[in-house]
Amino acid sequence: MLDLRYLAPDFAVAPQIALEDLDEAARLGFRTVINNRPEDEVPESLRDAAFAAAAEAAGLRYLFLPYEPGLLTSALAEAFEAAVAVAPHPVLAWCRSGTRSSHLWALAQAGQRPVEEILSAAAQAGYDHSGLVPLLRAKAMAAASR
């Protein structure tokens, strides 16, 4: 069963999901799924190719944007933001615990939502993003100066 943690009405994260969870995600109305779990963290049965095939069978758009622990790069954050901007919603993203996926969502929202709102949404979903505050504020300031 999916352990969904909504960060916004049209965006949820989850800890590692199973292949059969994609059918449930589709039944729940999700249209896009994003796998943020690197290949070296999962058994072969839960790697990118298996999820891509299961997502296609469930009628879901599937994206693979691996986020290595401790390696939050601007390129990854930008790729995630760009993908979510054009993805059919609602979107479900997952990693080991949902934390990394929630980090990427938070950075994608910086400059679009107040930082306090982002932190509150994360906290309500069970994630402490206080360590991201400098990055979120910097991104929000850069967006405001454009």
ABEGO torsion letter per residue (X at the ends): XBBBBBABAABBBBBBBBAAAAAAAAAAGBABBBBABBAAABBAAABAAAAAAAAAAAGBBBBBBBBBBGBBBAAAAAAAAAAAAABBOBBBBBBAAGAAAAAAAAAAABGABBAAAAAAAAAAAGBBAAAAAAAAAAAAAAAAAX
